[in-house]
Amino acid sequence: MKKDIHPANYREVVFKDMSNEEIFITRSTVATRETIEIDGVTYPLVKLEITSSSHPFFTGKQKLVDTAGRVDKFMSRYSVRNKK
């Protein structure tokens, strides 16, 4: 194996899924300013919107994410066309 090719800041990091509050502790070099304490140990924290624990493909559950009423606006606009 080649020497000195791996990054120096390779450490344990917590990835947190914000939609279901699930956390994953893994090793990474990602830069972050936030930290979280788990079992008395402080880890760097990376917040994620969606992971395999909340993605519909992996969970088998479909979930509509309504951002500022966009889904309702779309449904009201295009549901009229389906009725004709």
PyMOL Python script that loads the backbone (N, CA, C, O; Angstrom):
from pymol import cmd

cmd.read_pdbstr("""\
ATOM      1  N   MET A   1       0.835  -1.175   0.000  1.00  0.00           N
ATOM      2  CA  MET A   1       0.000   0.000   0.000  1.00  0.00           C
ATOM      3  C   MET A   1       0.886   1.246   0.000  1.00  0.00           C
ATOM      4  O   MET A   1       1.975   1.262   0.574  1.00  0.00           O
ATOM      5  N   LYS A   2       0.385   2.281  -0.659  1.00  0.00           N
ATOM      6  CA  LYS A   2       1.119   3.544  -0.699  1.00  0.00           C
ATOM      7  C   LYS A   2       0.999   4.263   0.641  1.00  0.00           C
ATOM      8  O   LYS A   2      -0.042   4.205   1.295  1.00  0.00           O
ATOM      9  N   LYS A   3       2.053   4.928   1.035  1.00  0.00           N
ATOM     10  CA  LYS A   3       2.048   5.671   2.287  1.00  0.00           C
ATOM     11  C   LYS A   3       1.658   7.119   2.024  1.00  0.00           C
ATOM     12  O   LYS A   3       1.890   7.652   0.939  1.00  0.00           O
ATOM     13  N   ASP A   4       1.064   7.745   3.031  1.00  0.00           N
ATOM     14  CA  ASP A   4       0.721   9.170   3.021  1.00  0.00           C
ATOM     15  C   ASP A   4      -0.268   9.570   1.925  1.00  0.00           C
ATOM     16  O   ASP A   4      -0.184  10.679   1.399  1.00  0.00           O
ATOM     17  N   ILE A   5      -1.203   8.685   1.575  1.00  0.00           N
ATOM     18  CA  ILE A   5      -2.220   9.056   0.589  1.00  0.00           C
ATOM     19  C   ILE A   5      -3.584   9.305   1.237  1.00  0.00           C
ATOM     20  O   ILE A   5      -4.493   9.834   0.596  1.00  0.00           O
ATOM     21  N   HIS A   6      -3.720   8.924   2.500  1.00  0.00           N
ATOM     22  CA  HIS A   6      -4.994   9.112   3.187  1.00  0.00           C
ATOM     23  C   HIS A   6      -5.025  10.456   3.906  1.00  0.00           C
ATOM     24  O   HIS A   6      -3.996  10.918   4.399  1.00  0.00           O
ATOM     25  N   PRO A   7      -6.211  11.094   3.971  1.00  0.00           N
ATOM     26  CA  PRO A   7      -6.309  12.390   4.648  1.00  0.00           C
ATOM     27  C   PRO A   7      -6.011  12.270   6.145  1.00  0.00           C
ATOM     28  O   PRO A   7      -6.239  11.229   6.761  1.00  0.00           O
ATOM     29  N   ALA A   8      -5.503  13.349   6.702  1.00  0.00           N
ATOM     30  CA  ALA A   8      -5.118  13.345   8.115  1.00  0.00           C
ATOM     31  C   ALA A   8      -6.316  13.537   9.041  1.00  0.00           C
ATOM     32  O   ALA A   8      -6.260  13.125  10.199  1.00  0.00           O
ATOM     33  N   ASN A   9      -7.403  14.156   8.557  1.00  0.00           N
ATOM     34  CA  ASN A   9      -8.546  14.453   9.427  1.00  0.00           C
ATOM     35  C   ASN A   9      -9.653  13.394   9.326  1.00  0.00           C
ATOM     36  O   ASN A   9     -10.830  13.723   9.474  1.00  0.00           O
ATOM     37  N   TYR A  10      -9.301  12.159   9.082  1.00  0.00           N
ATOM     38  CA  TYR A  10     -10.254  11.054   9.003  1.00  0.00           C
ATOM     39  C   TYR A  10     -10.656  10.673  10.423  1.00  0.00           C
ATOM     40  O   TYR A  10      -9.830  10.189  11.196  1.00  0.00           O
ATOM     41  N   ARG A  11     -11.953  10.896  10.775  1.00  0.00           N
ATOM     42  CA  ARG A  11     -12.402  10.678  12.145  1.00  0.00           C
ATOM     43  C   ARG A  11     -13.856  10.239  12.158  1.00  0.00           C
ATOM     44  O   ARG A  11     -14.517  10.240  11.120  1.00  0.00           O
ATOM     45  N   GLU A  12     -14.360   9.859  13.343  1.00  0.00           N
ATOM     46  CA  GLU A  12     -15.758   9.476  13.469  1.00  0.00           C
ATOM     47  C   GLU A  12     -16.633  10.714  13.419  1.00  0.00           C
ATOM     48  O   GLU A  12     -16.342  11.721  14.064  1.00  0.00           O
ATOM     49  N   VAL A  13     -17.731  10.628  12.631  1.00  0.00           N
ATOM     50  CA  VAL A  13     -18.657  11.744  12.423  1.00  0.00           C
ATOM     51  C   VAL A  13     -20.075  11.199  12.555  1.00  0.00           C
ATOM     52  O   VAL A  13     -20.344  10.056  12.188  1.00  0.00           O
ATOM     53  N   VAL A  14     -20.984  12.027  13.082  1.00  0.00           N
ATOM     54  CA  VAL A  14     -22.392  11.650  13.190  1.00  0.00           C
ATOM     55  C   VAL A  14     -23.150  12.289  12.035  1.00  0.00           C
ATOM     56  O   VAL A  14     -23.076  13.500  11.825  1.00  0.00           O
ATOM     57  N   PHE A  15     -23.882  11.465  11.287  1.00  0.00           N
ATOM     58  CA  PHE A  15     -24.792  11.933  10.251  1.00  0.00           C
ATOM     59  C   PHE A  15     -26.204  11.781  10.801  1.00  0.00           C
ATOM     60  O   PHE A  15     -26.589  10.690  11.221  1.00  0.00           O
ATOM     61  N   LYS A  16     -26.986  12.870  10.803  1.00  0.00           N
ATOM     62  CA  LYS A  16     -28.328  12.862  11.386  1.00  0.00           C
ATOM     63  C   LYS A  16     -29.366  13.143  10.307  1.00  0.00           C
ATOM     64  O   LYS A  16     -29.296  14.162   9.620  1.00  0.00           O
ATOM     65  N   ASP A  17     -30.329  12.235  10.162  1.00  0.00           N
ATOM     66  CA  ASP A  17     -31.442  12.410   9.232  1.00  0.00           C
ATOM     67  C   ASP A  17     -32.473  13.305   9.914  1.00  0.00           C
ATOM     68  O   ASP A  17     -33.051  12.915  10.929  1.00  0.00           O
ATOM     69  N   MET A  18     -32.710  14.491   9.375  1.00  0.00           N
ATOM     70  CA  MET A  18     -33.581  15.461  10.017  1.00  0.00           C
ATOM     71  C   MET A  18     -35.062  15.111   9.879  1.00  0.00           C
ATOM     72  O   MET A  18     -35.879  15.641  10.632  1.00  0.00           O
ATOM     73  N   SER A  19     -35.433  14.239   8.944  1.00  0.00           N
ATOM     74  CA  SER A  19     -36.845  13.906   8.782  1.00  0.00           C
ATOM     75  C   SER A  19     -37.328  12.879   9.796  1.00  0.00           C
ATOM     76  O   SER A  19     -38.507  12.879  10.149  1.00  0.00           O
ATOM     77  N   ASN A  20     -36.442  11.999  10.276  1.00  0.00           N
ATOM     78  CA  ASN A  20     -36.878  11.006  11.267  1.00  0.00           C
ATOM     79  C   ASN A  20     -35.940  10.912  12.473  1.00  0.00           C
ATOM     80  O   ASN A  20     -36.069   9.999  13.288  1.00  0.00           O
ATOM     81  N   GLU A  21     -34.990  11.861  12.590  1.00  0.00           N
ATOM     82  CA  GLU A  21     -34.099  11.975  13.746  1.00  0.00           C
ATOM     83  C   GLU A  21     -33.184  10.762  13.950  1.00  0.00           C
ATOM     84  O   GLU A  21     -32.652  10.587  15.046  1.00  0.00           O
ATOM     85  N   GLU A  22     -32.988   9.931  12.944  1.00  0.00           N
ATOM     86  CA  GLU A  22     -32.093   8.791  13.071  1.00  0.00           C
ATOM     87  C   GLU A  22     -30.653   9.257  12.870  1.00  0.00           C
ATOM     88  O   GLU A  22     -30.386  10.150  12.066  1.00  0.00           O
ATOM     89  N   ILE A  23     -29.726   8.643  13.611  1.00  0.00           N
ATOM     90  CA  ILE A  23     -28.329   9.039  13.508  1.00  0.00           C
ATOM     91  C   ILE A  23     -27.478   7.843  13.070  1.00  0.00           C
ATOM     92  O   ILE A  23     -27.796   6.689  13.355  1.00  0.00           O
ATOM     93  N   PHE A  24     -26.390   8.159  12.369  1.00  0.00           N
ATOM     94  CA  PHE A  24     -25.409   7.172  11.931  1.00  0.00           C
ATOM     95  C   PHE A  24     -24.038   7.678  12.350  1.00  0.00           C
ATOM     96  O   PHE A  24     -23.704   8.838  12.108  1.00  0.00           O
ATOM     97  N   ILE A  25     -23.249   6.828  12.969  1.00  0.00           N
ATOM     98  CA  ILE A  25     -21.881   7.187  13.314  1.00  0.00           C
ATOM     99  C   ILE A  25     -20.975   6.409  12.371  1.00  0.00           C
ATOM    100  O   ILE A  25     -21.006   5.179  12.327  1.00  0.00           O
ATOM    101  N   THR A  26     -20.174   7.142  11.626  1.00  0.00           N
ATOM    102  CA  THR A  26     -19.259   6.522  10.677  1.00  0.00           C
ATOM    103  C   THR A  26     -18.002   7.372  10.589  1.00  0.00           C
ATOM    104  O   THR A  26     -17.932   8.441  11.195  1.00  0.00           O
ATOM    105  N   ARG A  27     -17.027   6.916   9.853  1.00  0.00           N
ATOM    106  CA  ARG A  27     -15.782   7.660   9.702  1.00  0.00           C
ATOM    107  C   ARG A  27     -15.835   8.473   8.420  1.00  0.00           C
ATOM    108  O   ARG A  27     -16.275   7.984   7.379  1.00  0.00           O
ATOM    109  N   SER A  28     -15.380   9.726   8.505  1.00  0.00           N
ATOM    110  CA  SER A  28     -15.446  10.628   7.361  1.00  0.00           C
ATOM    111  C   SER A  28     -14.442  11.756   7.518  1.00  0.00           C
ATOM    112  O   SER A  28     -13.873  11.960   8.590  1.00  0.00           O
ATOM    113  N   THR A  29     -14.235  12.489   6.422  1.00  0.00           N
ATOM    114  CA  THR A  29     -13.374  13.673   6.441  1.00  0.00           C
ATOM    115  C   THR A  29     -14.185  14.940   6.227  1.00  0.00           C
ATOM    116  O   THR A  29     -13.608  16.012   6.043  1.00  0.00           O
ATOM    117  N   VAL A  30     -15.497  14.845   6.247  1.00  0.00           N
ATOM    118  CA  VAL A  30     -16.360  15.985   5.972  1.00  0.00           C
ATOM    119  C   VAL A  30     -16.120  17.097   7.002  1.00  0.00           C
ATOM    120  O   VAL A  30     -15.938  16.833   8.190  1.00  0.00           O
ATOM    121  N   ALA A  31     -16.123  18.346   6.516  1.00  0.00           N
ATOM    122  CA  ALA A  31     -15.912  19.495   7.396  1.00  0.00           C
ATOM    123  C   ALA A  31     -17.256  19.995   7.913  1.00  0.00           C
ATOM    124  O   ALA A  31     -18.191  20.177   7.133  1.00  0.00           O
ATOM    125  N   THR A  32     -17.358  20.218   9.213  1.00  0.00           N
ATOM    126  CA  THR A  32     -18.592  20.702   9.815  1.00  0.00           C
ATOM    127  C   THR A  32     -18.259  21.537  11.046  1.00  0.00           C
ATOM    128  O   THR A  32     -17.221  21.351  11.682  1.00  0.00           O
ATOM    129  N   ARG A  33     -19.163  22.462  11.367  1.00  0.00           N
ATOM    130  CA  ARG A  33     -18.954  23.318  12.541  1.00  0.00           C
ATOM    131  C   ARG A  33     -19.788  22.860  13.736  1.00  0.00           C
ATOM    132  O   ARG A  33     -19.486  23.227  14.872  1.00  0.00           O
ATOM    133  N   GLU A  34     -20.820  22.075  13.500  1.00  0.00           N
ATOM    134  CA  GLU A  34     -21.704  21.639  14.576  1.00  0.00           C
ATOM    135  C   GLU A  34     -21.174  20.358  15.208  1.00  0.00           C
ATOM    136  O   GLU A  34     -20.483  19.565  14.569  1.00  0.00           O
ATOM    137  N   THR A  35     -21.520  20.177  16.486  1.00  0.00           N
ATOM    138  CA  THR A  35     -21.137  18.968  17.206  1.00  0.00           C
ATOM    139  C   THR A  35     -22.349  18.428  17.953  1.00  0.00           C
ATOM    140  O   THR A  35     -23.331  19.136  18.176  1.00  0.00           O
ATOM    141  N   ILE A  36     -22.256  17.166  18.330  1.00  0.00           N
ATOM    142  CA  ILE A  36     -23.302  16.513  19.112  1.00  0.00           C
ATOM    143  C   ILE A  36     -22.627  15.572  20.095  1.00  0.00           C
ATOM    144  O   ILE A  36     -21.587  14.985  19.796  1.00  0.00           O
ATOM    145  N   GLU A  37     -23.229  15.434  21.275  1.00  0.00           N
ATOM    146  CA  GLU A  37     -22.673  14.538  22.284  1.00  0.00           C
ATOM    147  C   GLU A  37     -23.531  13.287  22.375  1.00  0.00           C
ATOM    148  O   GLU A  37     -24.742  13.366  22.582  1.00  0.00           O
ATOM    149  N   ILE A  38     -22.897  12.137  22.219  1.00  0.00           N
ATOM    150  CA  ILE A  38     -23.582  10.849  22.297  1.00  0.00           C
ATOM    151  C   ILE A  38     -22.784   9.963  23.249  1.00  0.00           C
ATOM    152  O   ILE A  38     -21.602   9.704  23.025  1.00  0.00           O
ATOM    153  N   ASP A  39     -23.434   9.507  24.300  1.00  0.00           N
ATOM    154  CA  ASP A  39     -22.815   8.647  25.316  1.00  0.00           C
ATOM    155  C   ASP A  39     -21.539   9.256  25.888  1.00  0.00           C
ATOM    156  O   ASP A  39     -20.561   8.548  26.126  1.00  0.00           O
ATOM    157  N   GLY A  40     -21.550  10.566  26.108  1.00  0.00           N
ATOM    158  CA  GLY A  40     -20.415  11.240  26.714  1.00  0.00           C
ATOM    159  C   GLY A  40     -19.276  11.571  25.767  1.00  0.00           C
ATOM    160  O   GLY A  40     -18.260  12.121  26.191  1.00  0.00           O
ATOM    161  N   VAL A  41     -19.429  11.241  24.482  1.00  0.00           N
ATOM    162  CA  VAL A  41     -18.394  11.523  23.484  1.00  0.00           C
ATOM    163  C   VAL A  41     -18.929  12.590  22.529  1.00  0.00           C
ATOM    164  O   VAL A  41     -20.062  12.487  22.060  1.00  0.00           O
ATOM    165  N   THR A  42     -18.130  13.603  22.242  1.00  0.00           N
ATOM    166  CA  THR A  42     -18.526  14.676  21.337  1.00  0.00           C
ATOM    167  C   THR A  42     -18.036  14.353  19.928  1.00  0.00           C
ATOM    168  O   THR A  42     -16.851  14.099  19.711  1.00  0.00           O
ATOM    169  N   TYR A  43     -18.978  14.369  18.967  1.00  0.00           N
ATOM    170  CA  TYR A  43     -18.686  14.079  17.562  1.00  0.00           C
ATOM    171  C   TYR A  43     -19.048  15.284  16.705  1.00  0.00           C
ATOM    172  O   TYR A  43     -19.923  16.062  17.083  1.00  0.00           O
ATOM    173  N   PRO A  44     -18.389  15.458  15.549  1.00  0.00           N
ATOM    174  CA  PRO A  44     -18.855  16.437  14.565  1.00  0.00           C
ATOM    175  C   PRO A  44     -20.200  15.978  14.016  1.00  0.00           C
ATOM    176  O   PRO A  44     -20.424  14.778  13.862  1.00  0.00           O
ATOM    177  N   LEU A  45     -21.104  16.922  13.717  1.00  0.00           N
ATOM    178  CA  LEU A  45     -22.456  16.598  13.278  1.00  0.00           C
ATOM    179  C   LEU A  45     -22.696  17.105  11.859  1.00  0.00           C
ATOM    180  O   LEU A  45     -22.397  18.255  11.540  1.00  0.00           O
ATOM    181  N   VAL A  46     -23.243  16.224  11.006  1.00  0.00           N
ATOM    182  CA  VAL A  46     -23.655  16.589   9.654  1.00  0.00           C
ATOM    183  C   VAL A  46     -25.145  16.306   9.557  1.00  0.00           C
ATOM    184  O   VAL A  46     -25.577  15.173   9.767  1.00  0.00           O
ATOM    185  N   LYS A  47     -25.941  17.338   9.238  1.00  0.00           N
ATOM    186  CA  LYS A  47     -27.386  17.185   9.127  1.00  0.00           C
ATOM    187  C   LYS A  47     -27.757  16.893   7.673  1.00  0.00           C
ATOM    188  O   LYS A  47     -27.308  17.581   6.756  1.00  0.00           O
ATOM    189  N   LEU A  48     -28.583  15.861   7.476  1.00  0.00           N
ATOM    190  CA  LEU A  48     -29.023  15.453   6.147  1.00  0.00           C
ATOM    191  C   LEU A  48     -30.535  15.536   6.051  1.00  0.00           C
ATOM    192  O   LEU A  48     -31.233  15.260   7.026  1.00  0.00           O
ATOM    193  N   GLU A  49     -31.051  15.912   4.892  1.00  0.00           N
ATOM    194  CA  GLU A  49     -32.496  15.990   4.692  1.00  0.00           C
ATOM    195  C   GLU A  49     -33.104  14.610   4.477  1.00  0.00           C
ATOM    196  O   GLU A  49     -34.209  14.336   4.944  1.00  0.00           O
ATOM    197  N   ILE A  50     -32.386  13.744   3.773  1.00  0.00           N
ATOM    198  CA  ILE A  50     -32.935  12.425   3.465  1.00  0.00           C
ATOM    199  C   ILE A  50     -31.797  11.414   3.415  1.00  0.00           C
ATOM    200  O   ILE A  50     -30.719  11.696   2.892  1.00  0.00           O
ATOM    201  N   THR A  51     -32.055  10.229   3.968  1.00  0.00           N
ATOM    202  CA  THR A  51     -31.082   9.141   3.959  1.00  0.00           C
ATOM    203  C   THR A  51     -31.813   7.866   3.573  1.00  0.00           C
ATOM    204  O   THR A  51     -32.998   7.898   3.244  1.00  0.00           O
ATOM    205  N   SER A  52     -31.113   6.754   3.614  1.00  0.00           N
ATOM    206  CA  SER A  52     -31.744   5.481   3.283  1.00  0.00           C
ATOM    207  C   SER A  52     -32.825   5.101   4.289  1.00  0.00           C
ATOM    208  O   SER A  52     -33.710   4.309   3.966  1.00  0.00           O
ATOM    209  N   SER A  53     -32.772   5.648   5.500  1.00  0.00           N
ATOM    210  CA  SER A  53     -33.789   5.320   6.506  1.00  0.00           C
ATOM    211  C   SER A  53     -35.089   6.096   6.298  1.00  0.00           C
ATOM    212  O   SER A  53     -36.108   5.759   6.900  1.00  0.00           O
ATOM    213  N   SER A  54     -35.069   7.137   5.449  1.00  0.00           N
ATOM    214  CA  SER A  54     -36.289   7.907   5.224  1.00  0.00           C
ATOM    215  C   SER A  54     -36.674   8.017   3.747  1.00  0.00           C
ATOM    216  O   SER A  54     -37.742   8.548   3.439  1.00  0.00           O
ATOM    217  N   HIS A  55     -35.843   7.536   2.836  1.00  0.00           N
ATOM    218  CA  HIS A  55     -36.138   7.644   1.406  1.00  0.00           C
ATOM    219  C   HIS A  55     -37.224   6.637   1.028  1.00  0.00           C
ATOM    220  O   HIS A  55     -37.156   5.480   1.444  1.00  0.00           O
ATOM    221  N   PRO A  56     -38.228   7.055   0.244  1.00  0.00           N
ATOM    222  CA  PRO A  56     -39.331   6.153  -0.126  1.00  0.00           C
ATOM    223  C   PRO A  56     -38.877   4.889  -0.849  1.00  0.00           C
ATOM    224  O   PRO A  56     -39.518   3.848  -0.705  1.00  0.00           O
ATOM    225  N   PHE A  57     -37.813   4.943  -1.609  1.00  0.00           N
ATOM    226  CA  PHE A  57     -37.340   3.751  -2.314  1.00  0.00           C
ATOM    227  C   PHE A  57     -36.930   2.659  -1.328  1.00  0.00           C
ATOM    228  O   PHE A  57     -37.218   1.484  -1.554  1.00  0.00           O
ATOM    229  N   PHE A  58     -36.264   3.033  -0.245  1.00  0.00           N
ATOM    230  CA  PHE A  58     -35.780   2.058   0.722  1.00  0.00           C
ATOM    231  C   PHE A  58     -36.821   1.695   1.772  1.00  0.00           C
ATOM    232  O   PHE A  58     -36.811   0.576   2.286  1.00  0.00           O
ATOM    233  N   THR A  59     -37.725   2.626   2.103  1.00  0.00           N
ATOM    234  CA  THR A  59     -38.716   2.357   3.138  1.00  0.00           C
ATOM    235  C   THR A  59     -39.990   1.726   2.587  1.00  0.00           C
ATOM    236  O   THR A  59     -40.705   1.043   3.319  1.00  0.00           O
ATOM    237  N   GLY A  60     -40.282   1.947   1.308  1.00  0.00           N
ATOM    238  CA  GLY A  60     -41.514   1.429   0.708  1.00  0.00           C
ATOM    239  C   GLY A  60     -42.719   2.283   1.020  1.00  0.00           C
ATOM    240  O   GLY A  60     -43.838   1.907   0.672  1.00  0.00           O
ATOM    241  N   LYS A  61     -42.532   3.418   1.664  1.00  0.00           N
ATOM    242  CA  LYS A  61     -43.619   4.322   2.020  1.00  0.00           C
ATOM    243  C   LYS A  61     -43.501   5.597   1.197  1.00  0.00           C
ATOM    244  O   LYS A  61     -42.435   6.210   1.147  1.00  0.00           O
ATOM    245  N   GLN A  62     -44.580   5.992   0.559  1.00  0.00           N
ATOM    246  CA  GLN A  62     -44.594   7.219  -0.220  1.00  0.00           C
ATOM    247  C   GLN A  62     -44.957   8.377   0.698  1.00  0.00           C
ATOM    248  O   GLN A  62     -45.890   8.266   1.493  1.00  0.00           O
ATOM    249  N   LYS A  63     -44.238   9.475   0.600  1.00  0.00           N
ATOM    250  CA  LYS A  63     -44.484  10.623   1.462  1.00  0.00           C
ATOM    251  C   LYS A  63     -44.398  11.884   0.615  1.00  0.00           C
ATOM    252  O   LYS A  63     -43.388  12.118  -0.048  1.00  0.00           O
ATOM    253  N   LEU A  64     -45.444  12.693   0.631  1.00  0.00           N
ATOM    254  CA  LEU A  64     -45.428  13.957  -0.088  1.00  0.00           C
ATOM    255  C   LEU A  64     -44.816  15.029   0.793  1.00  0.00           C
ATOM    256  O   LEU A  64     -45.213  15.202   1.946  1.00  0.00           O
ATOM    257  N   VAL A  65     -43.863  15.736   0.252  1.00  0.00           N
ATOM    258  CA  VAL A  65     -43.253  16.837   0.968  1.00  0.00           C
ATOM    259  C   VAL A  65     -43.841  18.114   0.390  1.00  0.00           C
ATOM    260  O   VAL A  65     -43.582  18.464  -0.761  1.00  0.00           O
ATOM    261  N   ASP A  66     -44.628  18.800   1.192  1.00  0.00           N
ATOM    262  CA  ASP A  66     -45.303  20.009   0.737  1.00  0.00           C
ATOM    263  C   ASP A  66     -44.467  21.219   1.122  1.00  0.00           C
ATOM    264  O   ASP A  66     -44.318  21.536   2.302  1.00  0.00           O
ATOM    265  N   THR A  67     -43.928  21.882   0.123  1.00  0.00           N
ATOM    266  CA  THR A  67     -43.120  23.063   0.352  1.00  0.00           C
ATOM    267  C   THR A  67     -43.927  24.283  -0.041  1.00  0.00           C
ATOM    268  O   THR A  67     -44.111  24.557  -1.227  1.00  0.00           O
ATOM    269  N   ALA A  68     -44.406  25.011   0.943  1.00  0.00           N
ATOM    270  CA  ALA A  68     -45.157  26.258   0.757  1.00  0.00           C
ATOM    271  C   ALA A  68     -46.393  26.063  -0.108  1.00  0.00           C
ATOM    272  O   ALA A  68     -46.728  26.932  -0.913  1.00  0.00           O
ATOM    273  N   GLY A  69     -47.078  24.931   0.048  1.00  0.00           N
ATOM    274  CA  GLY A  69     -48.333  24.708  -0.659  1.00  0.00           C
ATOM    275  C   GLY A  69     -48.184  24.377  -2.128  1.00  0.00           C
ATOM    276  O   GLY A  69     -49.166  24.461  -2.866  1.00  0.00           O
ATOM    277  N   ARG A  70     -47.007  24.006  -2.583  1.00  0.00           N
ATOM    278  CA  ARG A  70     -46.789  23.726  -3.998  1.00  0.00           C
ATOM    279  C   ARG A  70     -47.556  22.509  -4.467  1.00  0.00           C
ATOM    280  O   ARG A  70     -48.052  22.487  -5.594  1.00  0.00           O
ATOM    281  N   VAL A  71     -47.662  21.492  -3.621  1.00  0.00           N
ATOM    282  CA  VAL A  71     -48.393  20.286  -4.000  1.00  0.00           C
ATOM    283  C   VAL A  71     -49.873  20.616  -4.160  1.00  0.00           C
ATOM    284  O   VAL A  71     -50.497  20.189  -5.131  1.00  0.00           O
ATOM    285  N   ASP A  72     -50.442  21.371  -3.217  1.00  0.00           N
ATOM    286  CA  ASP A  72     -51.848  21.757  -3.305  1.00  0.00           C
ATOM    287  C   ASP A  72     -52.104  22.617  -4.534  1.00  0.00           C
ATOM    288  O   ASP A  72     -53.118  22.447  -5.210  1.00  0.00           O
ATOM    289  N   LYS A  73     -51.208  23.521  -4.822  1.00  0.00           N
ATOM    290  CA  LYS A  73     -51.354  24.385  -5.989  1.00  0.00           C
ATOM    291  C   LYS A  73     -51.326  23.549  -7.275  1.00  0.00           C
ATOM    292  O   LYS A  73     -52.127  23.773  -8.183  1.00  0.00           O
ATOM    293  N   PHE A  74     -50.411  22.596  -7.345  1.00  0.00           N
ATOM    294  CA  PHE A  74     -50.317  21.725  -8.514  1.00  0.00           C
ATOM    295  C   PHE A  74     -51.593  20.907  -8.676  1.00  0.00           C
ATOM    296  O   PHE A  74     -52.139  20.807  -9.775  1.00  0.00           O
ATOM    297  N   MET A  75     -52.066  20.323  -7.576  1.00  0.00           N
ATOM    298  CA  MET A  75     -53.266  19.480  -7.634  1.00  0.00           C
ATOM    299  C   MET A  75     -54.485  20.295  -8.037  1.00  0.00           C
ATOM    300  O   MET A  75     -55.304  19.819  -8.822  1.00  0.00           O
ATOM    301  N   SER A  76     -54.626  21.509  -7.521  1.00  0.00           N
ATOM    302  CA  SER A  76     -55.783  22.321  -7.872  1.00  0.00           C
ATOM    303  C   SER A  76     -55.711  22.774  -9.331  1.00  0.00           C
ATOM    304  O   SER A  76     -56.744  22.885  -9.991  1.00  0.00           O
ATOM    305  N   ARG A  77     -54.536  23.029  -9.827  1.00  0.00           N
ATOM    306  CA  ARG A  77     -54.373  23.489 -11.197  1.00  0.00           C
ATOM    307  C   ARG A  77     -54.661  22.373 -12.211  1.00  0.00           C
ATOM    308  O   ARG A  77     -55.350  22.602 -13.205  1.00  0.00           O
ATOM    309  N   TYR A  78     -54.140  21.184 -11.963  1.00  0.00           N
ATOM    310  CA  TYR A  78     -54.229  20.118 -12.940  1.00  0.00           C
ATOM    311  C   TYR A  78     -55.351  19.119 -12.679  1.00  0.00           C
ATOM    312  O   TYR A  78     -55.599  18.258 -13.524  1.00  0.00           O
ATOM    313  N   SER A  79     -56.026  19.200 -11.561  1.00  0.00           N
ATOM    314  CA  SER A  79     -57.163  18.309 -11.323  1.00  0.00           C
ATOM    315  C   SER A  79     -58.360  18.726 -12.184  1.00  0.00           C
ATOM    316  O   SER A  79     -59.221  17.898 -12.479  1.00  0.00           O
ATOM    317  N   VAL A  80     -58.422  19.980 -12.581  1.00  0.00           N
ATOM    318  CA  VAL A  80     -59.511  20.471 -13.446  1.00  0.00           C
ATOM    319  C   VAL A  80     -59.409  19.805 -14.820  1.00  0.00           C
ATOM    320  O   VAL A  80     -60.434  19.477 -15.416  1.00  0.00           O
ATOM    321  N   ARG A  81     -58.225  19.606 -15.318  1.00  0.00           N
ATOM    322  CA  ARG A  81     -58.034  18.971 -16.628  1.00  0.00           C
ATOM    323  C   ARG A  81     -58.490  17.521 -16.640  1.00  0.00           C
ATOM    324  O   ARG A  81     -59.004  17.040 -17.650  1.00  0.00           O
ATOM    325  N   ASN A  82     -58.306  16.824 -15.528  1.00  0.00           N
ATOM    326  CA  ASN A  82     -58.702  15.412 -15.454  1.00  0.00           C
ATOM    327  C   ASN A  82     -60.209  15.241 -15.400  1.00  0.00           C
ATOM    328  O   ASN A  82     -60.714  14.192 -15.799  1.00  0.00           O
ATOM    329  N   LYS A  83     -60.944  16.236 -14.919  1.00  0.00           N
ATOM    330  CA  LYS A  83     -62.398  16.145 -14.794  1.00  0.00           C
ATOM    331  C   LYS A  83     -63.088  16.321 -16.134  1.00  0.00           C
ATOM    332  O   LYS A  83     -64.183  15.791 -16.326  1.00  0.00           O
ATOM    333  N   LYS A  84     -62.486  17.047 -17.069  1.00  0.00           N
ATOM    334  CA  LYS A  84     -63.109  17.320 -18.362  1.00  0.00           C
ATOM    335  C   LYS A  84     -63.180  16.112 -19.243  1.00  0.00           C
ATOM    336  O   LYS A  84     -63.681  16.195 -20.365  1.00  0.00           O
TER     337      LYS A  84
END
""", "prot")
cmd.dss("prot")
cmd.show_as("cartoon", "prot")
cmd.util.cbc("prot")
cmd.orient("prot")
